[in-house]
Amino acid sequence: DSEDEVFGELRITTTTGFGTLWLAPRLPRLFDRYPNLKIDLMLEERVLDLAMREADVAIRMKEPSQADLIRRRLMEVRIRFYASTSYVEARGRPRTAEELNNHRLVTHSPASPQVRAGADFVTPFLASNLQSVLTVNSYFGILQAVAQGLGVGALPDYITADTPNLVSILPDDQSAPIPVYLAYVEELRHSKRVTAFRDFMLEEITAYKRSAEPAPASAAPSHAASR
């Protein structure tokens, strides 16, 4: 790495869902900052071996088990139910799990690789739903189906930052928290490319968390102001 510039190839691996729905939309800001950087973004559920240099940096939905990795916990994700505003206007908004049974569910395919917490969350809803169901092997596919008004989808809650036309369904029902970790090998500790990406991720996570915070309630007008 150059002492003055960040350039060259950086190989990043993460899940298809996080990579397509959260990371990729934010990468333009990284390239604006480092126009000579080359990113090889590898999206798959398989955990690549960082020690064998299958990738430089990993963003994983669980804490890495390898002891020799530098890791940083970024945030927590939960799987929740969402529907498009047009779907709710046409079909109504289910308020209970029993009412949800009368709506088409769009969920991750039980047979496809996914985070355990997500599978555990949707399984009982799929078992009790007697209506039509669509299962897809990626959250990107689920989001597209939900956006087209096909039904109520089980999606990671980070999608709401970039998809404002979704309505939360059964907001009190959610998966167990899913930790998101950034990891890389010790020998890349001083890599300018890795450092630049790590700092970029921390900035974006901070901005995301700030945008996800509920807006404060408006203060009641004082008597002095009303006179």
C-alpha positions as CSV (number, residue, x, y, z in Angstrom):
1,D,0.0,0.0,0.0
2,S,1.1,3.5,-0.7
3,E,1.9,5.7,2.3
4,D,-0.1,8.6,0.7
5,E,-2.9,6.9,-1.2
6,V,-5.4,4.1,-0.9
7,F,-5.5,2.1,-4.1
8,G,-5.3,-1.5,-5.4
9,E,-7.7,-4.4,-4.9
10,L,-9.6,-5.1,-1.7
11,R,-11.6,-8.4,-1.5
12,I,-14.6,-8.2,0.7
13,T,-16.9,-11.1,1.5
14,T,-20.4,-10.9,3.1
15,T,-23.8,-12.4,2.8
16,T,-25.9,-11.8,-0.3
17,G,-28.6,-10.0,1.7
18,F,-26.3,-7.6,3.5
19,G,-24.1,-7.1,0.5
20,T,-26.9,-6.2,-1.9
21,L,-29.3,-4.4,0.4
22,W,-27.0,-2.5,2.8
23,L,-23.4,-2.4,1.7
24,A,-23.6,-2.0,-2.1
25,P,-25.9,1.2,-2.0
26,R,-23.3,2.8,0.3
27,L,-20.2,2.0,-1.8
28,P,-20.4,5.1,-4.0
29,R,-19.3,7.1,-1.0
30,L,-16.3,4.9,-0.6
31,F,-15.3,5.2,-4.2
32,D,-15.8,9.0,-4.1
33,R,-13.2,9.1,-1.3
34,Y,-10.8,6.6,-2.9
35,P,-11.3,6.6,-6.6
36,N,-8.3,4.3,-7.3
37,L,-9.6,1.5,-5.0
38,K,-10.7,-1.7,-6.6
39,I,-13.3,-3.7,-4.8
40,D,-14.0,-7.4,-5.3
41,L,-17.3,-8.0,-3.5
42,M,-18.0,-11.7,-3.0
43,L,-21.6,-12.3,-1.9
44,E,-22.3,-15.8,-0.6
45,E,-23.5,-17.6,2.5
46,R,-20.4,-19.7,2.7
47,V,-17.8,-18.5,5.3
48,L,-14.6,-17.8,3.4
49,D,-11.3,-18.6,5.1
50,L,-9.5,-15.3,5.8
51,A,-6.4,-17.1,7.1
52,M,-6.1,-18.8,3.7
53,R,-6.6,-15.4,2.0
54,E,-9.8,-16.3,0.3
55,A,-10.8,-12.7,1.1
56,D,-9.2,-9.7,2.8
57,V,-12.1,-8.6,4.9
58,A,-15.3,-10.3,6.0
59,I,-18.6,-9.0,7.3
60,R,-20.3,-11.9,9.0
61,M,-23.6,-12.4,10.8
62,K,-22.0,-14.0,13.8
63,E,-18.7,-13.7,15.7
64,P,-15.8,-15.3,13.9
65,S,-14.6,-18.5,15.6
66,Q,-10.9,-18.1,14.5
67,A,-8.8,-16.8,17.3
68,D,-6.2,-15.1,15.2
69,L,-8.7,-12.6,13.5
70,I,-9.1,-9.0,14.4
71,R,-12.9,-8.5,14.8
72,R,-15.1,-5.5,15.4
73,R,-18.8,-5.8,16.3
74,L,-20.7,-3.3,14.1
75,M,-24.3,-3.6,15.0
76,E,-27.3,-6.0,15.6
77,V,-29.9,-7.0,13.0
78,R,-33.3,-8.5,13.6
79,I,-35.7,-10.2,11.1
80,R,-39.1,-8.6,11.1
81,F,-42.3,-8.5,9.0
82,Y,-42.8,-5.8,6.4
83,A,-45.3,-5.0,3.7
84,S,-45.5,-2.3,1.0
85,T,-47.8,0.7,1.6
86,S,-49.8,-0.3,-1.5
87,Y,-50.3,-3.8,-0.1
88,V,-51.6,-2.5,3.2
89,E,-53.9,0.0,1.5
90,A,-55.3,-2.9,-0.6
91,R,-55.4,-5.8,1.9
92,G,-55.3,-4.2,5.3
93,R,-52.6,-4.3,8.0
94,P,-52.6,-7.5,10.1
95,R,-52.5,-6.7,13.8
96,T,-52.1,-10.1,15.3
97,A,-50.4,-13.4,14.4
98,E,-53.9,-14.9,13.7
99,E,-54.7,-12.1,11.2
100,L,-51.3,-12.6,9.6
101,N,-52.4,-16.2,8.7
102,N,-54.8,-14.7,6.2
103,H,-52.0,-13.0,4.3
104,R,-49.5,-14.4,1.9
105,L,-46.1,-14.8,3.5
106,V,-42.8,-14.2,1.7
107,T,-39.9,-15.7,3.5
108,H,-36.4,-17.1,3.2
109,S,-36.6,-20.7,1.9
110,P,-36.1,-23.1,4.9
111,A,-33.9,-25.3,2.8
112,S,-31.4,-22.5,1.8
113,P,-28.5,-21.3,3.9
114,Q,-29.4,-18.5,6.3
115,V,-28.8,-17.2,9.8
116,R,-30.3,-19.6,12.4
117,A,-32.2,-16.8,14.2
118,G,-34.0,-15.9,11.0
119,A,-35.1,-19.5,10.4
120,D,-36.2,-19.9,14.0
121,F,-38.3,-16.8,13.7
122,V,-40.3,-17.6,10.5
123,T,-40.7,-21.3,11.0
124,P,-43.8,-21.2,13.4
125,F,-45.5,-18.6,11.1
126,L,-45.0,-20.8,8.1
127,A,-46.3,-23.8,10.0
128,S,-49.6,-22.0,10.9
129,N,-50.1,-20.2,7.6
130,L,-52.8,-22.0,5.5
131,Q,-52.8,-19.4,2.7
132,S,-50.4,-18.9,-0.2
133,V,-46.7,-18.8,0.6
134,L,-43.6,-17.7,-1.4
135,T,-40.2,-18.8,-0.3
136,V,-37.0,-17.3,-1.8
137,N,-33.4,-18.1,-1.3
138,S,-32.3,-14.5,-0.9
139,Y,-33.5,-11.4,1.0
140,F,-33.1,-9.4,-2.2
141,G,-35.7,-11.6,-3.8
142,I,-38.0,-11.3,-0.8
143,L,-37.7,-7.5,-0.9
144,Q,-38.6,-7.3,-4.6
145,A,-41.7,-9.5,-4.1
146,V,-42.8,-7.4,-1.1
147,A,-42.2,-4.1,-3.0
148,Q,-44.5,-5.4,-5.8
149,G,-47.3,-6.0,-3.2
150,L,-47.1,-9.8,-3.3
151,G,-47.5,-10.2,0.5
152,V,-45.9,-9.8,3.9
153,G,-42.2,-10.5,3.9
154,A,-39.7,-11.4,6.6
155,L,-36.7,-9.1,6.1
156,P,-33.7,-7.8,8.0
157,D,-34.6,-4.5,9.7
158,Y,-31.6,-2.7,8.1
159,I,-33.6,-2.4,4.9
160,T,-35.8,0.3,6.3
161,A,-33.0,2.8,6.0
162,D,-33.1,2.8,2.2
163,T,-36.7,1.5,1.6
164,P,-39.1,4.1,3.1
165,N,-42.3,2.7,1.5
166,L,-42.4,-0.3,3.8
167,V,-44.8,-0.7,6.7
168,S,-43.8,-2.7,9.8
169,I,-46.1,-5.6,10.4
170,L,-46.5,-7.0,14.0
171,P,-43.6,-4.7,15.2
172,D,-43.4,-6.6,18.6
173,D,-42.6,-9.9,16.8
174,Q,-39.0,-10.2,15.7
175,S,-36.1,-12.6,15.6
176,A,-33.4,-12.9,18.2
177,P,-30.6,-10.3,17.6
178,I,-28.1,-11.2,14.9
179,P,-24.7,-9.6,15.5
180,V,-22.8,-8.2,12.6
181,Y,-19.0,-8.4,12.7
182,L,-16.2,-7.1,10.6
183,A,-13.1,-9.3,10.6
184,Y,-9.6,-9.5,9.0
185,V,-6.4,-11.2,9.7
186,E,-3.7,-9.8,11.9
187,E,-1.2,-9.4,9.1
188,L,-3.5,-6.8,7.4
189,R,-3.7,-4.6,10.6
190,H,-1.5,-1.9,8.9
191,S,-3.0,-2.3,5.4
192,K,-4.2,1.1,4.2
193,R,-6.9,-0.5,2.1
194,V,-8.3,-2.5,5.1
195,T,-8.0,0.5,7.4
196,A,-9.8,2.8,4.9
197,F,-12.7,0.2,4.5
198,R,-12.9,-0.3,8.3
199,D,-13.2,3.4,9.0
200,F,-15.7,3.8,6.2
201,M,-17.9,1.0,7.7
202,L,-17.7,2.5,11.1
203,E,-18.8,5.9,9.8
204,E,-21.7,4.4,7.8
205,I,-22.8,2.3,10.7
206,T,-22.9,5.4,12.9
207,A,-24.9,7.2,10.3
208,Y,-27.3,4.3,9.9
209,K,-27.9,4.0,13.7
210,R,-28.5,7.7,13.9
211,S,-31.1,7.5,11.1
212,A,-32.8,4.5,12.6
213,E,-33.4,6.2,16.0
214,P,-37.0,7.2,16.5
215,A,-37.6,10.9,16.1
216,P,-38.0,12.7,19.5
217,A,-41.5,13.7,20.4
218,S,-42.3,17.3,19.7
219,A,-42.2,19.4,22.8
220,A,-45.5,20.9,23.9
221,P,-45.7,24.7,23.3
222,S,-45.1,26.8,26.4
223,H,-47.8,29.1,27.7
224,A,-45.4,32.0,27.0
225,A,-45.0,31.0,23.4
226,S,-48.8,30.7,22.9
227,R,-49.5,34.2,24.2
